[in-house]
Amino acid sequence: MQPVMKTHKQVVGAARRKAAVKPSAPNLYLRLEGLVLFAGAVLLFAAQHGNGWMLALLLLAPDLSALGYLVNTRVGAATYNLAHNYLLPGILLLIGVSAANPLVIQLAAIWFAHIGMDRAAGYGLKYAAAFKDTHLQRV
């Protein structure tokens, strides 16, 4: 009986399934970083005397960026990644702190909390190939 040769796609698929079952140490660290970011952002929001209803209402707002996927995966990944990286909320936080504006700081904190929540859940920045392909794992 001859051994069956697996295609590259089969080998990669098996590796992804195995990784999805047992997260690697770097994946765990990235998720824990997300959890710390989420907790820190919620604490910052509370320290700025933010309204809990505002937090609850806006916490999922960055996910509206996924509407870019209605155009195609390249546009979707670009809009999603723009709303799910640290650059824009970081700039917003700098503006809020420099202007001593609690509302702007609260909005930045909510944005950071959302990103942290996503990272803790295993959702990362998207590759244009497919919505489920992220920098953390294949969801």
C-alpha positions, -999 to +999 in steps of 0.1 A: +000+000+000+014+034-010+013+064+014-012+091+005+004+124-003-014+154+012-017+186-007-004+219+008-039+230+014-047+199+034-016+202+055-023+239+062-060+232+069-050+205+094-025+228+111-052+255+114-077+231+129-051+219+154-042+255+163-078+264+168-082+236+193-051+244+213-039+280+212-002+286+211+017+305+238+020+337+216-017+335+208-025+332+246-002+362+253-019+383+226-053+374+241-042+382+276-029+416+263-063+422+249-079+414+282-056+438+300-063+465+274-100+460+278-098+462+316-075+493+315-098+510+290-129+504+311-110+517+342-100+548+323-136+553+312-148+550+348-120+574+360-134+599+335-168+595+351-183+580+319-219+570+317-224+532+317-251+535+291-227+553+267-202+525+272-229+498+265-243+517+235-209+524+218-189+494+228-198+475+195-198+506+173-163+499+157-179+467+143-199+489+119-166+490+099-173+455+088-199+469+065-170+474+040-173+436+034-205+444+015-182+459-012-156+431-012-131+414+011-103+439+002-124+469+011-139+451+041-105+442+055-092+478+050-122+494+068-122+468+095-085+471+102-087+509+102-112+507+130-095+479+149-060+490+153-045+512+181-036+542+159-069+561+157-081+556+192-045+565+204-047+598+185-081+604+199-068+598+234-039+622+228-063+649+216-086+643+246-058+644+272-041+675+256-075+693+255-085+680+289-118+669+274-133+640+294-158+631+266-131+626+240-110+606+265-141+584+272-147+578+235-111+568+231-114+545+261-145+528+246-127+523+213-097+508+231-120+486+252-136+473+220-103+464+205-092+448+237-124+428+239-119+416+203-083+406+209-092+387+241-118+368+221-093+359+194-104+384+167-075+402+151-068+424+121-081+409+089-063+398+058-079+406+025-081+369+015-110+361+038-129+376+068-119+347+090-082+351+084-067+373+111-033+382+124-041+361+155-056+330+140-082+317+116-115+323+134 
